[in-house]
Structure formats: C-alpha cells, structure tokens
C-alpha cells in the first residue's frame, strides 16, 4: 500500500516529459484531511503509479481523486518547452501547478530528484515517488489523463496526424513514429528541439 499523505501535503508529478509531441502536463494534489478513513472504506479504489494502471483504471479513479482533494493540472505547450528545455519546463510546471491550488500546502512531495524551492514550504524529492506515495501517484494519474485527452483531441481535430501515427504512439518515440518523422518531417505540434525531431525540421 502506498504511503498515506500527512495533513496538507501536496504531491506533484508530470506526464509527457519524454514525448516528442504536444504539451507537458503537471498536476498537484492535496488530499482532504480525512483521506485515511476514506481509503479504508473504499478498498476497491486503486490509486498507484499511472504507468501501472490501464486507461480504464485511471479513468475510474479520476473523479474519486478530484472529489477528495484540492487539485490542479496545468499545461505547458510545445513552443514553451522548446524555449525553456524540458527540465526547466518541468520545474516551472511544478510551481505553476502549486500556484493553481486553492489551498496552500504545508509540505511538497515531488516525483523525481529535481525541484526549485517553493517559498518557505519544505519539500522532498522522491525518485519513483509515484510508486510509494499516494499524493504523488494521484497527481501522476491526473497529469496522465490530461495528456491523453490532449493527444486524443488533437487527433480528433486534425486528420493529418495520421501521418505520424500519433493516436497510437501518444507522441512517444516509437520506431514507427521516428520513421514517420524522417519521412514526413515534423507537425506543428512536435517539439522542435527534441531528437530526432530537430534533425528533420
């Protein structure tokens, strides 16, 4: 079982950092103070690292997370990622997601090993924290669902994205995706500074 959050603890995580296409999404979650009791009475609710859940499992738990927490999800678009680089975009995203919370956290838990201090609020960087801490896992689920919705909306509204098989690869660098970049160049939504995209712009 994942470690339950302390009162006022914010977990934050992102989705899409390794993608070649589209926006980065960063989420922050502060569970309500009664989350321990809520989880004990809802044992069928499965919250864990978003990568270890199916799309259906993630969707099933999103409303539960939102109902029992203060949360935010922010988007950083490809042009800003190219301008900042992905590390700085990710660090900015953590702060933006925390800024968007309607409640000020007492402590911040961050997935990974990089974070810039957020005022005087103590923080802890936890590599693979989405596998060990409930608040980070919840943030990973919200960010992942937002990213998948973003990809699906692009594909629904732009048939040319079939040229890069975006609906299936979700923007990640599969062998087929990279071959199609070599063949077709980059779409307007690709991250132009990412390899191998930058070699074909």
C-alpha positions in Angstrom: 0.0 0.0 0.0 1.2 3.5 -0.8 2.2 5.8 2.0 -0.8 8.0 3.0 -0.2 11.8 3.0 0.3 13.9 6.0 -2.2 16.7 6.5 -1.7 19.5 4.0 0.8 17.5 2.0 0.9 18.2 -1.8 2.1 15.6 -4.2 3.1 16.7 -7.7 4.1 14.8 -10.9 4.0 15.3 -14.6 3.1 13.4 -17.8 4.6 13.8 -21.2 8.2 14.8 -20.4 9.6 12.1 -22.7 7.1 12.7 -25.5 8.2 14.2 -28.9 4.8 15.7 -29.5 2.4 18.0 -27.7 2.2 19.6 -24.3 3.6 18.7 -20.9 1.0 18.3 -18.1 1.8 18.8 -14.5 -0.6 18.1 -11.6 -0.6 18.8 -7.9 -2.9 17.1 -5.3 -3.6 17.8 -1.6 -5.9 15.2 -0.3 -8.5 16.1 2.3 -7.7 15.6 5.9 -10.0 12.5 6.1 -8.4 10.6 3.3 -7.1 7.8 5.5 -10.7 7.0 6.6 -12.0 7.4 3.1 -9.4 5.0 1.7 -10.2 2.4 4.4 -13.9 2.5 3.5 -13.2 2.4 -0.3 -10.9 -0.5 -0.6 -11.8 -1.1 -4.2 -10.3 2.3 -5.2 -6.9 1.7 -6.8 -4.5 4.6 -6.8 -1.0 3.9 -7.8 1.6 5.0 -10.4 -0.3 5.9 -13.5 2.0 3.8 -15.7 0.9 0.7 -13.8 -2.8 1.3 -14.4 -4.8 0.7 -17.6 -6.5 3.7 -19.2 -9.9 2.4 -17.9 -8.4 2.1 -14.3 -7.1 5.6 -14.5 -10.4 7.0 -15.6 -12.3 5.1 -12.9 -10.3 6.8 -10.2 -10.0 10.4 -11.5 -13.4 11.5 -10.1 -12.5 10.0 -6.7 -9.2 11.9 -6.5 -10.8 15.2 -7.5 -13.7 14.7 -5.1 -11.5 14.0 -2.1 -8.7 16.6 -2.7 -7.7 20.1 -3.7 -6.1 19.6 -7.1 -4.8 21.4 -10.2 -3.5 20.4 -13.6 -1.5 22.8 -15.8 -0.3 22.6 -19.4 3.0 23.7 -20.9 2.8 23.9 -24.7 5.5 22.7 -27.1 6.7 26.2 -28.0 7.4 26.9 -24.3 9.1 23.6 -23.8 11.4 24.3 -26.8 12.1 27.7 -25.4 12.9 26.6 -21.8 14.1 23.0 -22.4 12.2 20.1 -20.8 13.9 20.2 -17.4 13.2 23.9 -16.9 9.7 23.4 -18.3 9.1 20.6 -15.8 10.4 22.7 -12.9 8.2 25.6 -13.9 5.3 23.3 -14.2 5.6 22.1 -10.6 5.4 25.7 -9.4 2.6 26.6 -11.7 0.5 23.6 -10.6 1.2 24.5 -6.9 0.3 28.2 -7.7 -3.1 27.0 -9.1 -4.1 25.1 -5.9 -6.8 26.9 -3.9 -5.1 25.7 -0.7 -1.5 26.4 0.3 0.4 23.2 1.0 2.3 22.6 4.3 4.8 20.3 2.6 5.5 19.3 -1.0 6.5 15.9 -2.3 7.9 15.8 -5.8 8.3 12.8 -8.1 12.0 12.7 -9.2 15.2 14.4 -8.0 14.9 18.0 -9.2 12.8 20.8 -7.7 13.3 24.5 -7.1 12.4 25.8 -3.6 8.8 27.0 -3.4 8.9 29.9 -0.9 9.5 28.7 2.6 7.4 25.5 2.2 9.5 22.4 2.9 9.8 19.9 0.0 11.1 16.4 -0.6 12.2 14.9 -3.9 11.4 11.3 -4.2 12.7 9.3 -7.2 9.8 6.9 -8.3 7.6 8.6 -5.7 4.6 7.8 -7.8 5.2 4.2 -6.7 5.5 4.9 -3.0 3.3 7.9 -2.0 -0.4 8.3 -2.5 -0.4 12.0 -3.2 2.2 11.7 -5.9 0.5 8.7 -7.5 -2.8 10.7 -7.6 -1.0 13.6 -9.3 0.5 11.2 -11.8 -3.0 9.9 -12.7 -4.5 13.4 -13.2 -1.5 14.5 -15.3 -1.6 11.3 -17.4 -5.3 11.6 -18.1 -4.9 15.2 -19.1 -2.1 14.4 -21.5 -4.0 11.5 -23.1 -7.1 13.8 -23.6 -4.8 16.4 -25.2 -3.4 13.8 -27.7 -6.9 12.4 -28.4 -8.3 15.9 -29.0 -5.5 16.8 -31.4 -6.1 13.6 -33.4 -9.9 14.1 -33.5 -9.4 17.6 -34.9 -6.5 17.1 -37.2 -6.5 14.1 -39.6 -3.0 14.9 -40.8 -1.7 13.5 -37.6 -2.3 10.0 -39.0 1.0 10.7 -40.9 2.8 10.3 -37.6 0.5 7.6 -36.0 0.0 9.9 -33.0 -3.2 8.3 -31.8 -1.4 5.0 -31.3 2.0 6.2 -30.1 0.6 9.1 -28.0 3.6 11.2 -29.1 6.3 9.0 -27.8 9.3 7.9 -29.8 8.3 4.5 -31.1 10.3 3.2 -34.1 7.3 3.8 -36.4 6.9 7.4 -35.1 10.6 8.2 -35.7 10.5 6.7 -39.1 7.4 8.8 -40.0 9.2 11.9 -38.7 12.1 11.1 -41.1 9.6 10.6 -43.9 7.2 13.5 -43.2 9.1 16.0 -41.2 7.5 17.5 -38.1 3.9 18.6 -37.4 3.2 22.0 -35.9 2.8 20.2 -32.5 6.1 18.4 -32.4 8.8 19.6 -30.0 11.3 21.1 -32.4 14.3 20.9 -30.1 13.8 17.1 -29.3 15.9 14.5 -31.0 15.1 13.1 -33.6 12.7 15.9 -34.4 15.3 18.7 -34.6 17.2 16.8 -37.3 14.3 16.9 -39.7 12.9 20.4 -39.1 
